[in-house]
Amino acid sequence: MKAFTKDEMALLQKFSTDGLINSETQRFRVDPNMCYVPKDVRASDPAFWNPKKPAVKATTTPQPPR
Protein backbone atom coordinates (compact mmCIF):
# COMPACT_ATOMS: atom_id res chain seq x y z
CA MET A 1 0.00 0.00 0.00
CA LYS A 2 2.97 2.29 0.48
CA ALA A 3 3.54 2.20 -3.28
CA PHE A 4 0.02 3.46 -4.13
CA THR A 5 -0.36 6.86 -5.69
CA LYS A 6 -2.90 9.31 -4.22
CA ASP A 7 -5.33 8.44 -7.03
CA GLU A 8 -4.97 4.70 -6.42
CA MET A 9 -5.44 5.19 -2.68
CA ALA A 10 -8.58 7.26 -3.29
CA LEU A 11 -9.93 4.54 -5.61
CA LEU A 12 -9.29 1.87 -2.97
CA GLN A 13 -10.93 4.03 -0.32
CA LYS A 14 -13.99 4.50 -2.57
CA PHE A 15 -14.22 0.75 -3.16
CA SER A 16 -13.95 0.05 0.58
CA THR A 17 -16.79 2.42 1.43
CA ASP A 18 -19.07 1.95 -1.60
CA GLY A 19 -18.39 -1.43 -3.15
CA LEU A 20 -17.29 -3.81 -0.43
CA ILE A 21 -20.18 -5.75 1.08
CA ASN A 22 -18.41 -8.29 3.26
CA SER A 23 -14.87 -9.16 4.29
CA GLU A 24 -13.85 -12.33 6.08
CA THR A 25 -10.57 -13.66 7.41
CA GLN A 26 -9.91 -17.37 7.88
CA ARG A 27 -6.85 -18.79 9.56
CA PHE A 28 -5.70 -22.34 9.07
CA ARG A 29 -2.82 -24.34 10.45
CA VAL A 30 -1.02 -27.36 9.11
CA ASP A 31 -1.04 -30.20 11.61
CA PRO A 32 1.41 -32.98 10.72
CA ASN A 33 -0.71 -35.50 12.61
CA MET A 34 -3.76 -34.73 10.48
CA CYS A 35 -2.16 -34.27 7.04
CA TYR A 36 -1.50 -36.91 4.45
CA VAL A 37 1.43 -35.73 2.36
CA PRO A 38 3.70 -37.55 -0.10
CA LYS A 39 6.91 -39.14 1.13
CA ASP A 40 9.09 -36.51 -0.58
CA VAL A 41 7.28 -33.75 1.34
CA ARG A 42 7.75 -35.62 4.63
CA ALA A 43 11.43 -36.11 3.75
CA SER A 44 11.90 -32.38 3.16
CA ASP A 45 11.35 -31.62 6.89
CA PRO A 46 11.30 -34.80 8.99
CA ALA A 47 11.30 -32.94 12.32
CA PHE A 48 7.99 -31.27 11.42
CA TRP A 49 6.24 -34.05 9.51
CA ASN A 50 7.29 -36.90 11.82
CA PRO A 51 7.10 -35.44 15.33
CA LYS A 52 7.87 -37.67 18.26
CA LYS A 53 4.65 -38.55 19.97
CA PRO A 54 4.59 -38.08 23.74
CA ALA A 55 4.50 -41.23 25.80
CA VAL A 56 1.02 -42.06 26.99
CA LYS A 57 0.73 -42.97 30.64
CA ALA A 58 -1.26 -46.03 31.48
CA THR A 59 -4.11 -45.12 33.78
CA THR A 60 -6.32 -47.35 35.81
CA THR A 61 -10.02 -46.86 35.73
CA PRO A 62 -11.58 -46.42 39.16
CA GLN A 63 -13.76 -49.27 40.30
CA PRO A 64 -17.36 -48.41 41.22
CA PRO A 65 -18.23 -48.78 44.91
CA ARG A 66 -19.84 -52.08 45.93
Backbone torsions as a table, in degrees:
resi	resn	phi	psi	omega
1	MET	NA	-23.2	179.4
2	LYS	-65.1	-24.7	-176.9
3	ALA	-85.8	-5.5	-179.7
4	PHE	-67.1	144.0	171.2
5	THR	-81.0	171.3	179.3
6	LYS	-62.7	-36.8	179.1
7	ASP	-66.9	-42.1	179.3
8	GLU	-65.6	-39.8	179.2
9	MET	-65.8	-39.7	177.9
10	ALA	-65.3	-39.6	178.3
11	LEU	-64.5	-41.6	177.5
12	LEU	-65.1	-41.4	178.0
13	GLN	-61.3	-43.1	179.7
14	LYS	-63.5	-43.3	177.5
15	PHE	-61.0	-43.8	-177.6
16	SER	-62.7	-35.5	-177.6
17	THR	-88.8	-34.3	-173.4
18	ASP	-103.0	-34.1	-169.8
19	GLY	-106.5	-22.4	-176.0
20	LEU	-82.5	123.1	-179.6
21	ILE	-95.8	-44.1	-174.3
22	ASN	-148.1	144.8	175.4
23	SER	-135.0	137.5	-176.3
24	GLU	-139.5	140.9	176.9
25	THR	-117.2	131.2	175.9
26	GLN	-122.0	138.0	178.7
27	ARG	-119.4	134.1	-179.7
28	PHE	-125.7	158.2	173.7
29	ARG	-132.7	152.4	178.2
30	VAL	-97.0	119.4	179.2
31	ASP	-108.5	115.3	-176.8
32	PRO	-62.6	-21.6	179.0
33	ASN	-80.7	-14.7	-177.0
34	MET	-114.1	-0.5	-176.6
35	CYS	-105.5	142.1	174.7
36	TYR	-110.8	105.2	-178.3
37	VAL	-120.4	157.5	179.4
38	PRO	-63.7	159.7	-178.4
39	LYS	-58.3	-38.1	-178.6
40	ASP	-67.0	-30.3	175.9
41	VAL	-70.8	-44.1	177.4
42	ARG	-61.2	-36.8	-179.1
43	ALA	-70.8	-23.2	-178.7
44	SER	-69.4	-27.1	178.5
45	ASP	-150.6	77.0	-175.1
46	PRO	-61.6	-32.4	-178.7
47	ALA	-64.5	-34.1	179.0
48	PHE	-81.7	-49.3	-172.1
49	TRP	-78.5	-19.4	179.3
50	ASN	-126.6	63.9	-177.9
51	PRO	-68.2	150.2	175.8
52	LYS	-73.7	130.1	-179.3
53	LYS	-83.7	137.8	179.1
54	PRO	-65.9	146.7	179.0
55	ALA	-65.7	136.8	179.7
56	VAL	-96.2	126.2	179.3
57	LYS	-78.0	138.6	175.4
58	ALA	-77.1	128.5	179.0
59	THR	-117.1	150.6	176.0
60	THR	-98.0	143.4	177.1
61	THR	-86.8	134.7	-179.6
62	PRO	-66.2	143.1	179.4
63	GLN	-84.7	138.6	177.8
64	PRO	-67.3	149.3	179.1
65	PRO	-65.8	147.9	-179.2
66	ARG	-99.4	NA	NA
